[in-house]
Amino acid sequence: MAKIKITLVKSRSGSDKRQLGTLNALGLGRVNSSVEHETSPQIMGMVAKVKHLVRVEEVK
């Protein structure tokens, strides 16, 4: 499977509880923090919920 790098580019402040929970589940805590995950439907669904807060890049 392919890997993706997810970076938090906007502040979590002002986000609702569900979005905060999604960011926590992804492992993103602070602005400019990054994590790598295997691409899966579950991860892509989580990214779609917070797409306005994150940047996604494919890792080779």
PDB file of N, CA, C and O in Angstrom:
ATOM      1  N   MET A   1       0.824  -1.186   0.000  1.00  0.00           N
ATOM      2  CA  MET A   1       0.000   0.000   0.000  1.00  0.00           C
ATOM      3  C   MET A   1       0.868   1.250   0.000  1.00  0.00           C
ATOM      4  O   MET A   1       2.010   1.234   0.458  1.00  0.00           O
ATOM      5  N   ALA A   2       0.310   2.312  -0.514  1.00  0.00           N
ATOM      6  CA  ALA A   2       1.006   3.595  -0.546  1.00  0.00           C
ATOM      7  C   ALA A   2       0.920   4.265   0.823  1.00  0.00           C
ATOM      8  O   ALA A   2       0.008   4.004   1.607  1.00  0.00           O
ATOM      9  N   LYS A   3       1.884   5.124   1.086  1.00  0.00           N
ATOM     10  CA  LYS A   3       1.872   5.891   2.328  1.00  0.00           C
ATOM     11  C   LYS A   3       1.576   7.342   1.999  1.00  0.00           C
ATOM     12  O   LYS A   3       1.927   7.840   0.929  1.00  0.00           O
ATOM     13  N   ILE A   4       0.923   8.010   2.941  1.00  0.00           N
ATOM     14  CA  ILE A   4       0.676   9.439   2.803  1.00  0.00           C
ATOM     15  C   ILE A   4       1.212  10.157   4.031  1.00  0.00           C
ATOM     16  O   ILE A   4       1.238   9.604   5.130  1.00  0.00           O
ATOM     17  N   LYS A   5       1.638  11.392   3.828  1.00  0.00           N
ATOM     18  CA  LYS A   5       2.093  12.257   4.916  1.00  0.00           C
ATOM     19  C   LYS A   5       1.026  13.312   5.123  1.00  0.00           C
ATOM     20  O   LYS A   5       0.660  14.028   4.191  1.00  0.00           O
ATOM     21  N   ILE A   6       0.526  13.406   6.349  1.00  0.00           N
ATOM     22  CA  ILE A   6      -0.534  14.357   6.687  1.00  0.00           C
ATOM     23  C   ILE A   6       0.063  15.405   7.612  1.00  0.00           C
ATOM     24  O   ILE A   6       0.644  15.067   8.644  1.00  0.00           O
ATOM     25  N   THR A   7      -0.077  16.675   7.248  1.00  0.00           N
ATOM     26  CA  THR A   7       0.469  17.781   8.024  1.00  0.00           C
ATOM     27  C   THR A   7      -0.661  18.713   8.432  1.00  0.00           C
ATOM     28  O   THR A   7      -1.480  19.103   7.600  1.00  0.00           O
ATOM     29  N   LEU A   8      -0.706  19.066   9.702  1.00  0.00           N
ATOM     30  CA  LEU A   8      -1.689  20.030  10.208  1.00  0.00           C
ATOM     31  C   LEU A   8      -1.194  21.430   9.858  1.00  0.00           C
ATOM     32  O   LEU A   8      -0.143  21.849  10.341  1.00  0.00           O
ATOM     33  N   VAL A   9      -1.942  22.162   9.018  1.00  0.00           N
ATOM     34  CA  VAL A   9      -1.493  23.480   8.551  1.00  0.00           C
ATOM     35  C   VAL A   9      -2.291  24.626   9.153  1.00  0.00           C
ATOM     36  O   VAL A   9      -1.855  25.775   9.085  1.00  0.00           O
ATOM     37  N   LYS A  10      -3.438  24.349   9.736  1.00  0.00           N
ATOM     38  CA  LYS A  10      -4.241  25.382  10.392  1.00  0.00           C
ATOM     39  C   LYS A  10      -4.492  24.968  11.834  1.00  0.00           C
ATOM     40  O   LYS A  10      -4.446  23.786  12.172  1.00  0.00           O
ATOM     41  N   SER A  11      -4.755  25.943  12.665  1.00  0.00           N
ATOM     42  CA  SER A  11      -4.971  25.708  14.083  1.00  0.00           C
ATOM     43  C   SER A  11      -6.238  24.888  14.348  1.00  0.00           C
ATOM     44  O   SER A  11      -7.219  24.965  13.609  1.00  0.00           O
ATOM     45  N   ARG A  12      -6.184  24.106  15.424  1.00  0.00           N
ATOM     46  CA  ARG A  12      -7.333  23.315  15.847  1.00  0.00           C
ATOM     47  C   ARG A  12      -8.374  24.167  16.553  1.00  0.00           C
ATOM     48  O   ARG A  12      -9.508  23.725  16.738  1.00  0.00           O
ATOM     49  N   SER A  13      -8.013  25.371  16.948  1.00  0.00           N
ATOM     50  CA  SER A  13      -8.931  26.254  17.669  1.00  0.00           C
ATOM     51  C   SER A  13     -10.168  26.532  16.839  1.00  0.00           C
ATOM     52  O   SER A  13     -10.072  26.812  15.644  1.00  0.00           O
ATOM     53  N   GLY A  14     -11.320  26.455  17.465  1.00  0.00           N
ATOM     54  CA  GLY A  14     -12.564  26.735  16.789  1.00  0.00           C
ATOM     55  C   GLY A  14     -13.184  25.522  16.117  1.00  0.00           C
ATOM     56  O   GLY A  14     -14.306  25.598  15.614  1.00  0.00           O
ATOM     57  N   SER A  15     -12.466  24.402  16.102  1.00  0.00           N
ATOM     58  CA  SER A  15     -13.017  23.183  15.509  1.00  0.00           C
ATOM     59  C   SER A  15     -13.985  22.528  16.485  1.00  0.00           C
ATOM     60  O   SER A  15     -13.837  22.665  17.699  1.00  0.00           O
ATOM     61  N   ASP A  16     -14.978  21.814  15.951  1.00  0.00           N
ATOM     62  CA  ASP A  16     -15.919  21.149  16.844  1.00  0.00           C
ATOM     63  C   ASP A  16     -15.313  19.856  17.405  1.00  0.00           C
ATOM     64  O   ASP A  16     -14.233  19.437  16.987  1.00  0.00           O
ATOM     65  N   LYS A  17     -16.009  19.238  18.342  1.00  0.00           N
ATOM     66  CA  LYS A  17     -15.488  18.061  19.054  1.00  0.00           C
ATOM     67  C   LYS A  17     -15.188  16.905  18.114  1.00  0.00           C
ATOM     68  O   LYS A  17     -14.208  16.186  18.307  1.00  0.00           O
ATOM     69  N   ARG A  18     -16.017  16.719  17.104  1.00  0.00           N
ATOM     70  CA  ARG A  18     -15.799  15.599  16.187  1.00  0.00           C
ATOM     71  C   ARG A  18     -14.531  15.798  15.365  1.00  0.00           C
ATOM     72  O   ARG A  18     -13.792  14.845  15.119  1.00  0.00           O
ATOM     73  N   GLN A  19     -14.280  17.029  14.944  1.00  0.00           N
ATOM     74  CA  GLN A  19     -13.056  17.301  14.190  1.00  0.00           C
ATOM     75  C   GLN A  19     -11.829  17.161  15.077  1.00  0.00           C
ATOM     76  O   GLN A  19     -10.804  16.643  14.635  1.00  0.00           O
ATOM     77  N   LEU A  20     -11.919  17.615  16.324  1.00  0.00           N
ATOM     78  CA  LEU A  20     -10.812  17.451  17.252  1.00  0.00           C
ATOM     79  C   LEU A  20     -10.525  15.978  17.497  1.00  0.00           C
ATOM     80  O   LEU A  20      -9.364  15.574  17.569  1.00  0.00           O
ATOM     81  N   GLY A  21     -11.567  15.176  17.626  1.00  0.00           N
ATOM     82  CA  GLY A  21     -11.394  13.742  17.804  1.00  0.00           C
ATOM     83  C   GLY A  21     -10.728  13.101  16.603  1.00  0.00           C
ATOM     84  O   GLY A  21      -9.894  12.208  16.756  1.00  0.00           O
ATOM     85  N   THR A  22     -11.084  13.542  15.424  1.00  0.00           N
ATOM     86  CA  THR A  22     -10.468  13.020  14.203  1.00  0.00           C
ATOM     87  C   THR A  22      -8.994  13.389  14.151  1.00  0.00           C
ATOM     88  O   THR A  22      -8.159  12.554  13.804  1.00  0.00           O
ATOM     89  N   LEU A  23      -8.665  14.626  14.490  1.00  0.00           N
ATOM     90  CA  LEU A  23      -7.258  15.041  14.504  1.00  0.00           C
ATOM     91  C   LEU A  23      -6.469  14.252  15.537  1.00  0.00           C
ATOM     92  O   LEU A  23      -5.330  13.865  15.280  1.00  0.00           O
ATOM     93  N   ASN A  24      -7.057  14.011  16.697  1.00  0.00           N
ATOM     94  CA  ASN A  24      -6.391  13.205  17.720  1.00  0.00           C
ATOM     95  C   ASN A  24      -6.156  11.788  17.225  1.00  0.00           C
ATOM     96  O   ASN A  24      -5.082  11.226  17.436  1.00  0.00           O
ATOM     97  N   ALA A  25      -7.144  11.213  16.574  1.00  0.00           N
ATOM     98  CA  ALA A  25      -7.019   9.839  16.062  1.00  0.00           C
ATOM     99  C   ALA A  25      -5.946   9.747  14.982  1.00  0.00           C
ATOM    100  O   ALA A  25      -5.272   8.725  14.857  1.00  0.00           O
ATOM    101  N   LEU A  26      -5.789  10.807  14.210  1.00  0.00           N
ATOM    102  CA  LEU A  26      -4.731  10.823  13.198  1.00  0.00           C
ATOM    103  C   LEU A  26      -3.358  11.043  13.818  1.00  0.00           C
ATOM    104  O   LEU A  26      -2.344  10.732  13.192  1.00  0.00           O
ATOM    105  N   GLY A  27      -3.307  11.573  15.034  1.00  0.00           N
ATOM    106  CA  GLY A  27      -2.038  11.820  15.706  1.00  0.00           C
ATOM    107  C   GLY A  27      -1.503  13.219  15.504  1.00  0.00           C
ATOM    108  O   GLY A  27      -0.304  13.456  15.656  1.00  0.00           O
ATOM    109  N   LEU A  28      -2.384  14.153  15.161  1.00  0.00           N
ATOM    110  CA  LEU A  28      -1.974  15.534  14.910  1.00  0.00           C
ATOM    111  C   LEU A  28      -2.346  16.410  16.104  1.00  0.00           C
ATOM    112  O   LEU A  28      -3.518  16.505  16.470  1.00  0.00           O
ATOM    113  N   GLY A  29      -1.347  17.046  16.707  1.00  0.00           N
ATOM    114  CA  GLY A  29      -1.604  17.840  17.890  1.00  0.00           C
ATOM    115  C   GLY A  29      -1.349  19.323  17.692  1.00  0.00           C
ATOM    116  O   GLY A  29      -2.172  20.154  18.077  1.00  0.00           O
ATOM    117  N   ARG A  30      -0.224  19.655  17.100  1.00  0.00           N
ATOM    118  CA  ARG A  30       0.159  21.051  16.950  1.00  0.00           C
ATOM    119  C   ARG A  30       0.242  21.425  15.476  1.00  0.00           C
ATOM    120  O   ARG A  30       0.373  20.561  14.609  1.00  0.00           O
ATOM    121  N   VAL A  31       0.164  22.712  15.208  1.00  0.00           N
ATOM    122  CA  VAL A  31       0.326  23.196  13.845  1.00  0.00           C
ATOM    123  C   VAL A  31       1.715  22.794  13.358  1.00  0.00           C
ATOM    124  O   VAL A  31       2.689  22.863  14.108  1.00  0.00           O
ATOM    125  N   ASN A  32       1.799  22.378  12.105  1.00  0.00           N
ATOM    126  CA  ASN A  32       3.018  21.912  11.438  1.00  0.00           C
ATOM    127  C   ASN A  32       3.482  20.537  11.903  1.00  0.00           C
ATOM    128  O   ASN A  32       4.568  20.104  11.516  1.00  0.00           O
ATOM    129  N   SER A  33       2.703  19.842  12.713  1.00  0.00           N
ATOM    130  CA  SER A  33       3.053  18.460  13.055  1.00  0.00           C
ATOM    131  C   SER A  33       2.642  17.567  11.886  1.00  0.00           C
ATOM    132  O   SER A  33       1.653  17.836  11.204  1.00  0.00           O
ATOM    133  N   SER A  34       3.414  16.501  11.664  1.00  0.00           N
ATOM    134  CA  SER A  34       3.165  15.606  10.546  1.00  0.00           C
ATOM    135  C   SER A  34       3.169  14.160  11.021  1.00  0.00           C
ATOM    136  O   SER A  34       3.859  13.801  11.976  1.00  0.00           O
ATOM    137  N   VAL A  35       2.392  13.349  10.340  1.00  0.00           N
ATOM    138  CA  VAL A  35       2.368  11.907  10.587  1.00  0.00           C
ATOM    139  C   VAL A  35       2.295  11.195   9.244  1.00  0.00           C
ATOM    140  O   VAL A  35       1.827  11.758   8.254  1.00  0.00           O
ATOM    141  N   GLU A  36       2.761   9.956   9.222  1.00  0.00           N
ATOM    142  CA  GLU A  36       2.651   9.132   8.031  1.00  0.00           C
ATOM    143  C   GLU A  36       1.735   7.961   8.335  1.00  0.00           C
ATOM    144  O   GLU A  36       1.847   7.327   9.384  1.00  0.00           O
ATOM    145  N   HIS A  37       0.828   7.679   7.412  1.00  0.00           N
ATOM    146  CA  HIS A  37      -0.110   6.570   7.550  1.00  0.00           C
ATOM    147  C   HIS A  37      -0.176   5.811   6.235  1.00  0.00           C
ATOM    148  O   HIS A  37       0.062   6.375   5.167  1.00  0.00           O
ATOM    149  N   GLU A  38      -0.502   4.529   6.322  1.00  0.00           N
ATOM    150  CA  GLU A  38      -0.801   3.744   5.134  1.00  0.00           C
ATOM    151  C   GLU A  38      -2.127   4.246   4.570  1.00  0.00           C
ATOM    152  O   GLU A  38      -3.041   4.584   5.323  1.00  0.00           O
ATOM    153  N   THR A  39      -2.227   4.291   3.261  1.00  0.00           N
ATOM    154  CA  THR A  39      -3.468   4.709   2.622  1.00  0.00           C
ATOM    155  C   THR A  39      -4.512   3.611   2.793  1.00  0.00           C
ATOM    156  O   THR A  39      -4.288   2.465   2.404  1.00  0.00           O
ATOM    157  N   SER A  40      -5.638   3.965   3.370  1.00  0.00           N
ATOM    158  CA  SER A  40      -6.751   3.035   3.540  1.00  0.00           C
ATOM    159  C   SER A  40      -8.039   3.852   3.472  1.00  0.00           C
ATOM    160  O   SER A  40      -8.010   5.070   3.647  1.00  0.00           O
ATOM    161  N   PRO A  41      -9.155   3.195   3.222  1.00  0.00           N
ATOM    162  CA  PRO A  41     -10.426   3.937   3.179  1.00  0.00           C
ATOM    163  C   PRO A  41     -10.736   4.648   4.495  1.00  0.00           C
ATOM    164  O   PRO A  41     -11.322   5.731   4.493  1.00  0.00           O
ATOM    165  N   GLN A  42     -10.345   4.045   5.612  1.00  0.00           N
ATOM    166  CA  GLN A  42     -10.613   4.659   6.912  1.00  0.00           C
ATOM    167  C   GLN A  42      -9.802   5.945   7.085  1.00  0.00           C
ATOM    168  O   GLN A  42     -10.343   6.968   7.506  1.00  0.00           O
ATOM    169  N   ILE A  43      -8.528   5.898   6.766  1.00  0.00           N
ATOM    170  CA  ILE A  43      -7.667   7.078   6.899  1.00  0.00           C
ATOM    171  C   ILE A  43      -8.119   8.169   5.930  1.00  0.00           C
ATOM    172  O   ILE A  43      -8.165   9.343   6.299  1.00  0.00           O
ATOM    173  N   MET A  44      -8.451   7.795   4.701  1.00  0.00           N
ATOM    174  CA  MET A  44      -8.876   8.796   3.723  1.00  0.00           C
ATOM    175  C   MET A  44     -10.195   9.439   4.130  1.00  0.00           C
ATOM    176  O   MET A  44     -10.411  10.619   3.856  1.00  0.00           O
ATOM    177  N   GLY A  45     -11.084   8.687   4.778  1.00  0.00           N
ATOM    178  CA  GLY A  45     -12.327   9.246   5.287  1.00  0.00           C
ATOM    179  C   GLY A  45     -12.075  10.240   6.398  1.00  0.00           C
ATOM    180  O   GLY A  45     -12.735  11.276   6.478  1.00  0.00           O
ATOM    181  N   MET A  46     -11.103   9.920   7.271  1.00  0.00           N
ATOM    182  CA  MET A  46     -10.752  10.845   8.346  1.00  0.00           C
ATOM    183  C   MET A  46     -10.155  12.126   7.783  1.00  0.00           C
ATOM    184  O   MET A  46     -10.465  13.221   8.252  1.00  0.00           O
ATOM    185  N   VAL A  47      -9.309  11.988   6.786  1.00  0.00           N
ATOM    186  CA  VAL A  47      -8.701  13.168   6.152  1.00  0.00           C
ATOM    187  C   VAL A  47      -9.777  14.021   5.497  1.00  0.00           C
ATOM    188  O   VAL A  47      -9.704  15.249   5.552  1.00  0.00           O
ATOM    189  N   ALA A  48     -10.759  13.403   4.887  1.00  0.00           N
ATOM    190  CA  ALA A  48     -11.832  14.160   4.232  1.00  0.00           C
ATOM    191  C   ALA A  48     -12.620  14.996   5.232  1.00  0.00           C
ATOM    192  O   ALA A  48     -13.111  16.069   4.882  1.00  0.00           O
ATOM    193  N   LYS A  49     -12.750  14.526   6.464  1.00  0.00           N
ATOM    194  CA  LYS A  49     -13.495  15.268   7.492  1.00  0.00           C
ATOM    195  C   LYS A  49     -12.776  16.537   7.930  1.00  0.00           C
ATOM    196  O   LYS A  49     -13.414  17.498   8.361  1.00  0.00           O
ATOM    197  N   VAL A  50     -11.450  16.544   7.821  1.00  0.00           N
ATOM    198  CA  VAL A  50     -10.671  17.708   8.278  1.00  0.00           C
ATOM    199  C   VAL A  50      -9.809  18.275   7.151  1.00  0.00           C
ATOM    200  O   VAL A  50      -8.748  18.844   7.408  1.00  0.00           O
ATOM    201  N   LYS A  51     -10.258  18.125   5.910  1.00  0.00           N
ATOM    202  CA  LYS A  51      -9.449  18.533   4.758  1.00  0.00           C
ATOM    203  C   LYS A  51      -9.118  20.018   4.751  1.00  0.00           C
ATOM    204  O   LYS A  51      -8.133  20.424   4.135  1.00  0.00           O
ATOM    205  N   HIS A  52      -9.919  20.833   5.422  1.00  0.00           N
ATOM    206  CA  HIS A  52      -9.665  22.269   5.467  1.00  0.00           C
ATOM    207  C   HIS A  52      -8.568  22.623   6.475  1.00  0.00           C
ATOM    208  O   HIS A  52      -8.131  23.773   6.525  1.00  0.00           O
ATOM    209  N   LEU A  53      -8.118  21.658   7.272  1.00  0.00           N
ATOM    210  CA  LEU A  53      -7.088  21.901   8.279  1.00  0.00           C
ATOM    211  C   LEU A  53      -5.751  21.241   7.961  1.00  0.00           C
ATOM    212  O   LEU A  53      -4.740  21.572   8.580  1.00  0.00           O
ATOM    213  N   VAL A  54      -5.731  20.316   7.010  1.00  0.00           N
ATOM    214  CA  VAL A  54      -4.537  19.517   6.763  1.00  0.00           C
ATOM    215  C   VAL A  54      -4.063  19.617   5.316  1.00  0.00           C
ATOM    216  O   VAL A  54      -4.802  20.036   4.426  1.00  0.00           O
ATOM    217  N   ARG A  55      -2.800  19.215   5.109  1.00  0.00           N
ATOM    218  CA  ARG A  55      -2.229  19.066   3.778  1.00  0.00           C
ATOM    219  C   ARG A  55      -1.790  17.606   3.657  1.00  0.00           C
ATOM    220  O   ARG A  55      -1.194  17.055   4.584  1.00  0.00           O
ATOM    221  N   VAL A  56      -2.083  16.985   2.523  1.00  0.00           N
ATOM    222  CA  VAL A  56      -1.770  15.569   2.319  1.00  0.00           C
ATOM    223  C   VAL A  56      -0.803  15.443   1.161  1.00  0.00           C
ATOM    224  O   VAL A  56      -1.009  16.016   0.092  1.00  0.00           O
ATOM    225  N   GLU A  57       0.282  14.665   1.398  1.00  0.00           N
ATOM    226  CA  GLU A  57       1.279  14.427   0.358  1.00  0.00           C
ATOM    227  C   GLU A  57       1.532  12.930   0.279  1.00  0.00           C
ATOM    228  O   GLU A  57       1.471  12.227   1.287  1.00  0.00           O
ATOM    229  N   GLU A  58       1.813  12.454  -0.916  1.00  0.00           N
ATOM    230  CA  GLU A  58       2.148  11.047  -1.086  1.00  0.00           C
ATOM    231  C   GLU A  58       3.634  10.855  -0.813  1.00  0.00           C
ATOM    232  O   GLU A  58       4.468  11.627  -1.286  1.00  0.00           O
ATOM    233  N   VAL A  59       3.958   9.813  -0.042  1.00  0.00           N
ATOM    234  CA  VAL A  59       5.340   9.497   0.283  1.00  0.00           C
ATOM    235  C   VAL A  59       5.795   8.393  -0.643  1.00  0.00           C
ATOM    236  O   VAL A  59       5.078   7.412  -0.840  1.00  0.00           O
ATOM    237  N   LYS A  60       6.971   8.539  -1.209  1.00  0.00           N
ATOM    238  CA  LYS A  60       7.479   7.526  -2.142  1.00  0.00           C
ATOM    239  C   LYS A  60       8.519   6.659  -1.508  1.00  0.00           C
ATOM    240  O   LYS A  60       9.049   5.756  -2.156  1.00  0.00           O
TER     241      LYS A  60
END
